[in-house]
Amino acid sequence: MWWRSAVIYQVYVRSFADGDGDGTGDLAGVRARLPYLKALGVDAIWFNPWYASPLADGGYDVEDYRAIHPRFGTLAEAELLISEALSLGIRTIIDVVPNHISDRHVWFQQALAAGPGSPERERFWFHPGKGENGDEIPTHWESSFQGSTWTRTVNPDGTPGEWYLHLFTPEQPDLNWNHPDVRREHEDILRFWFDRGVAGVRIDSAALPVKDPALPEVPADPGAGEHPHLDRDEIHDIYRAWRAVADEYEGSRVLVGEVWLADAERFAQYLRPDEMHTAFNFDFMTQPWSAGALRASIERTLAEHAPIGAPATWVLSNHDITRPVTRYGRADSGFAFARKRFGTPTDLQRGTRRARAAALLVGALPGSMYIYQGDELGLPEADLPREVIEDPMHFRSGGVDPGRDGCRVPLPWSGPVPPFGFGTDARHDTWLPQPAGWETFTVEAESADPASTLRLYQDMIRTRRARADLAAESGAPGLDWLELGADVLAFRRGEHTASITNFGPVPIALPAHGGVVLSSAPLEDGALPPDTTVWLEV
């Protein structure tokens, strides 16, 4: 199947390319840049939500799944984009967010209008509250964005009303997946987009939708399936039904889960043959720049996937994560949301070397590879002024967390000054400001530089596809590791290809080989420099 070894490119529409000059990326901009993605060599595009939305959380607060946000374009343009991309050999994957919808969605507006005890409210988690007057919140569950998970409504007469559940922001009320309307609607949404040629669906926060209807507090140490709103056993019925919908269509319609779970056995259950096809590998993405840590993560990942025959996915970043160039240049080069702070120092030169090495390392691993837009240009995290930040994670942290907008800044395409060919009309600023020093990161500049990160990605993807050892859909349950020292991560793929990454402080001698296939940085007198990956003919 195509998705087992695919290179998938993530498009954050608002920041990819602007086709109408209003400062916001759109579908016209993506369509105009499809030749760029074809030249890069990707197999598919994954779009963050492009639906009608108030954009309280970057589009993950969906108002209407059957309409495109008017800033991005129209449904007809989306259909054209899907078709035009496919004509270039590029499939389309879209986001679906089953846990919640927007508070502007017609269902939630009907629920507010209908009042307590109404059938309309049964699609959500409304609660009268605890205490004599219902003044106490129903639970003390903590939001994924910090703070409370309950907001109280106001009755028409101005008195306090019921509370409703939202694991994210108050603008994102959680759906009640025990209700048949919720299940039926989402299956219809899948068919709506599959009918329009979409090749797959990425399922946001896939372990969260099902809640314990008793609404207990979160235990101090919940056992498997005991958490009241995470990884409930009943959730697998949802994805078995979704898989049945996907299997109605000729060809392969892939389901990709965003599953954040520490328990490998529980994680693997989402990838059983009648559920999802693949799931994002967050364990690898959050590891520090360390041979030991990354090898352990690779081994865990392959061990999780081997019993069920599902391919692993390899991800270095996405629209939520600090960009690799910045992250790998820090003293603490791992990632955790709780540790994000303004002003964390980084060595961008070191981070760039490591990010390039990491890309080549990931490209050699068995499974599918995801590239977040701009990582192929080596973009660093943008240091944004506080006054332009829109991300709710920043505000719900009391201004301590810089949020995720630093990795969502519009891409630089050409020219020496902002907006760097983004397409924005001179009368409009880009929706987030671009740093003034990004002229060296433009597609135009990097396309002309044989040593650029863009050229490295193009060479890597082309070689990965052309070389039989790397093009294989999957590898053995474990890799054929080469033991070259504690600071070296080295393995063979197939009979003729080896990947070696030097994490240490000094160059290392390479084993006997038949030639260099590709390297993230030049060798030094035949030795592999620090923070460098090389692919060898063996």
N, C-alpha and C positions, 0 to 999 in steps of 0.2 A: 504494500500500500504506500502511496506517495508520502503520507505524513510520517512514516516511520523513520525517515532519514532527511526530512525536509529542512531547508533553511527558511525561517519564517520571520518576516520583518514587521515590527510593530509600528503602526502609524497612529500618532496622537493628532487627530485632524486639525485641531485649533493651531497647531504649531508646525505643521509640515510644509505647506505652501499656500499662499493666498492668491486665489484666482480672480477675485473681484475688487481687490484694492482697499478693503475696509479695515485691514489690520488683523483680521482673523483668518486662519487657514480654513480651507473649504474643499469640497469634493472636486470643484473645477481645478483647484491647485493640484490635487493629487492626480487627476487625470492628465494634466499637462506634464507631470513628472513621472509618469509610468515608464517612459524610456530610460530614465535614470535607474529605476528599480530593476528593469530588465537587464541593463548593463551591469548592475551590481550582482545579479545572478540569483535573486531569491526565488523560491518556489511558491510562496504565498504571502499575503499581507493580512495581518491581524489589525482590525480597527478597534480602537477604544469606542465607547458609545457615541454614535453619530445621530441619535434620535432627538426628537423634540424634548426639551428639558429646560428648566430654569437655570441649570448649571450651578446649583448650590454646591455640588461636589463633582465638578468636572464632567458632568454628563451622566454620572452613575446614579443620579436621581431622575429616572426616566418618566416622562409625562405621557408619551405615546410611542409604543414600539413600532407602529406602522407608519410613522412620519419622520422625516429627516428634520433636524434642527434648521430653521430658516437661515441662520448665519452660515450653515454648511452647504445648503443647497436644497434639492427636492428629491422625492422618491424616484422620479424619472432619471435624475442624474446619478443616483446610487445604482440604479439598474444598468445605466450606461457604463458606469465605472466597473461594475462586476463583469460585464460582458467584454469591455475593452481590455481589462487586465487578463481575463482568461484567454483572449486572442493572442496575448504575449506569453502565454504559458504560466501566468500567475493566478493562483486561486485566491479566494477571499474568505477570511474568517471574521465573524462579528462577535461582539460582546453581548451576553445576556446576563441580567442581574436578577436572579430569582429571589433573593432575600427580601428586597424592598422595592418600592417605587417612589415617585415624587409625591409630595403632599399636594401638588397641583393635578395629579392624575384624577380622572373623572371618578374612579372608584372611591378615592379618599374624600373627595369633595362631596360625593353622595353620602358617605358614611357620616361626615360631620353634620350634614344637613338633616339626616334621618334621625339622629339622636340615639340615646342609650337603648340597648335591647333590640335594635333593628337588625334585620337580615343584612343590611349593607355593612354594618360594623363587624359582622362575623368574618369578613374577609381579612380582618386585621386583628391586632391584639389590644383591644380596649379593656380597661379595668376601672372599676369604681374607686379604687384606692383603698388604703387601709386606714384604720382609726375611725373615730366616731363620725367625722364629717368627710371621710375619704381624703384627708389632707396628707396622708403618708404615702410615699411612693410604693408601688406593688412589690418591687424587688430592689436590691442594691447592685444589680448587674452593672458592670462597667462598660462604657462604650468603647468601641474600637478606636474612636477618636478622642478618648478620655472623657470623663464626666458621666453624668447620668444617662440612662437609656430610656427614661420616661419623660414625657411632656404632658402637661395637663391642658385639656381643652377649656373653652369658655362657652357656657350656655348662651342662647339668644338673649336671655335677660341679664347677662353680664355676670352671673354667678359661676363659680368654678365647676367645671364638668368632669368628665371621665379622663383618665390618663390613657395614652397610647404608647406602644413600645417602638423604639428605634435603636437598633444596635449601632447605628452610625449617627448622622445628624438628625435634628428634629424634622428637617425637610425630607427625610427618607423613612417613612413609616414602614415597619416590617409587615410582611404578608403572613397570613395564617395558612400554612400549607396543609392543614387538615380539611380545608374547604375545597369542595370539588370545583368551584369556579376558578380558583387559583391554578389548580393543576390543568384544567381544560384550557384556560387562557394561554398558559405558557407553551403547551403543546401546539396550540394553534399558531403562536408566534413563531415557533420553529418551522412549521410548515410554510408560513407566509414567506420567510426568507429563503428556505430551501427551494421553494417554487421559483424564486428569483435568481437562482444560480449560486447562492452562497455554498461554499464547500465545507464549512465547519462553524462551530460555535465555541467560543471561550466562555466558560461559566464562572462568573465572578463570585468570590466568597462562597465557594461551592459547599463548604461543610457547615454553613450557618442556617439555612432556611428553616429547618424543623426545630420546634421548641417543645419542651415538656409542658403540656397544658396545665399542669398543677402550678407552674411558675415558682418552683422552689429557689432558694438562694444557691449560688454556686458552692459546692462542697470544697473544703480546704484541699483535698486531694482526690478529685473525681476519678473513678475507675473507668474502664472502657465502656463507652456508651452512656455514662452517668451524668455527663455535663448537661445542664438544662437547655443550652442553646448552641452547642458545638458538637458536631459529629455524632448526632443521634442515630441509632440503628435504623430508624424508620426512613432516613434520608435516601437510602439506596433504592427504595421503591420509586422515588421520583426519577432517578437517573436510569433505572431500568426502563421506565416508560419513555423517557427521552431517547434512549438508544433504539427502542422499537420504532419511534418516529423517524430517526435518522436512517434506519435500515429499510424504511419504505421506499427509499430513493435509489435509483441506479447509480453505480459508481460508489464512491466512498464519501460519506458526510461524517466528519470527525467531530467528536466531543472532547474538549480540552478543559480540564478542571483547574481552577485556582484553589488548591487544597493546602492550607497551612496546618500541618499536623506533625507533632514530634514522634508519634508512635508509628513505626514503619509498617507494622501489621495492619493497623487501622487505615493507613494511607493506601496500602495495596488493595484494600477492599473496593475502593473507588474505580480500580482498573481491571476488575474482573471482566470476563469476555462479554457479559451482557450489560455492562455499564459504560464508563468513559473509555476512550481510546488511549488518552495520555493525560498527564497532569504536570503542572509546573513544578520544577525542582528548586524550591526555595532554600533548601539546606545548602546546596552548593553556592548559590548566589550570595549568601550572607556570610560565608567563611572569610577569615582574614587571609592575607597573602602569605601562605605558609605551605610548604610541600606536604608536611604531615597532615595539616587540617584538610587540605583539598584532596589528598589521596584518601583519607578516611571518608570524606563525603562522597567521593566517586564510588568507593567500595560499598558504602551503605546504599547508595542509589541503585547500583547495579544489582545488589542483593535483594532490594525491595521489588525490583521489576522482574527478576528472573523467574520466580515461581509462576507468574501469571502471563509471561510472554509479552508484556507490554514494553514498548520502547521508552527509554529514558528521554527526558528533555533537559537541555542545558541552557541556562539563562544567566547572563552577567548583570543585567539591570532591566528596569522597566520604568513606567511613568510614576512609580511610587518611590523609587530607590535612588540614593545618591549615585551620580554617574561614576563609573569605574576609575576614570582618570583622577578624579578628586579623591575618591575613597581609598584607592590603593596607594596614594601618596601620603596618607596620614599615619601617625604612629599606631592608632587603632584602625586597622584596615578592614575589619569586619563591618557588618551592618546590623543595627538594631534600631527600630523606630524610637525607642526610649532614650537612646544616646544622642540623637540629633540635636545640635546646638549651633547657634550663630558663632561665627568667628573661629571655628575649629581649624587650626593651621594644616596646610598640606604642601607637599613638594610636588608640583605639577610635572616637573621633568621626570622624577622617579615614577609618579603615577602613570604617566604616559607610557613609559617603557613597560611597566607591569600590565597595563591594560592591553597593550599590543600582544604581549606574551600570553595573557589570559585568553585573548580571542583565538590565537592559534592553538592553544591547549584545548579549548572547547571544541574547535573545529575538527580535532582529531578523535574526539570521543564518539562512541557508538550511540546513535539516537538522533533526535531532531535538535536543531539549534535555533534559538530566538535572538534576534538583534533589535534592540530598541533604537528608534530613529535618532541619528546623531552620534551614536557610539561608533559607527563606521567612519566618522570624521574625527574621532578622538576628542569630542567636545568635553570640556570640564563642566562641573556644576556651576551655574551662574549665581553670583552673589547679588541677590536682588535687594533693593531698598524695601524697608518694611512697608512703606505706604502703598506699594503696588501688589503686595502679596494677596492672593485670593483664596488660598487653600484653607479649608475649615480646620485642618489639623493644627495650623498655626494659631488660630484664634481660640480654639478649645483648649490649647495648652497654656493659655494666658500670655501668649506672645513669646514663650520660651523656645518652642520648637520652630525652626525656620520653615517647616512644611515641605511640600513636595514640588513647589513651583520652580525651584532652581533647575530641575531637570526637564522642565516643560517649556522652556524658552524657545521661540520660533527659530527654525533652522536657518543657517547662513548659506545662501546659494552662490552669490557672486558679488563682486565689487569691493571697494575699500572701506565703506562706511555703512552703518545701519540705514535701511533694513536689510542690507546684504542680499538683494535680489529676492527677498521673500515674496515680493509681489505687491507689497503695500503701496497704495497711492500716497503721494507726498502730503496730502491733507490729513492722513491718519497715521497714528503711531501703531506699532504692533501691540497686540493685547498684553504682552509682557515685554519689557524692554530688553534688547540684545546688548551684551557688553560691547564696548567700543573696540576692543582688541581682537575681535573674531575674524578679521580679514584673512588670516592665515588658515582658518578652518573652513573656508567656503568650499563648496563642491568644485567651483571653477579653479581655485588655487590648488586644491589637492589632486584634481584630475591631471594637472600639468606637472606634478611632482612624483617621480617614480618611488620616492622613499616615504610618501605620505601614508597615513593610516587608511585612507580610502583605497589606495592602490593595494595595500596589504590585504584588506577585506576582499577586494575583487579577486586577487590572486588566490586567496585562501578558499573562497567559495568555488571558484573554477577548478582548482586542484582537487578539492574535496569531492566534487562531482565526477571528475575525469579519472581519478585514481581508484582502481577497483577495491583496494584495501579499505579506503575511507568511505566509499559509496555504499558499502554493504549496509543493509537495513539495521543490523544489530550485531553485537559481538557475542562471545561466550559469556557465561554468567559472571566471570571476572576477566579483567584484562591480563595480558601477558606482561607482568611488570618486570622492568629491568632495574636491578638494584645498583645504583650508581652513587649512593651516598644519602645522608639524611636531608640534605638541602636540595635534592634533585628529585623531580617527579618524571619518571620515564616509563614508557610502555610501548609495546608493539601492537599494531593493528594489521592483521592479516600476515602474509608471508614476507612482504617487502617494505613495510613502512614502520618507522619508529618516530615517536614524539618525545622530545626531551626538553624539560623546563628547568632552568637553573634559578633557584631561589636564594642561593648563597651570596656572600659578599665578594667572591673572587671568581675569575673565569675557571671553567673546568675543561679537562680534555674529553673529547668525544670518543666513543668506542669506534672500532673499525666499521667503515660504512662505504657504500658505493657512490655517495654524492649527497649534496644538500638539495632537498626538494624545495623547501621554503623556510625562511627564518624571519623572526619578528624584529631582529636587529642584525647588523653585520657581525660575522665571527671576528675574533681577534687572534690572528696568527693560527687559525684553525681551531681555536678554543671557543667555548660557548660562554659569552659574557654573563654577568649577573642580570637577573630579571629579563631573561630572553628565552624564547621557545624556538626550537628548530625541528623541522621534519626531515628525516634522513631516509635515503634509500639503503635498505639492508638486505 
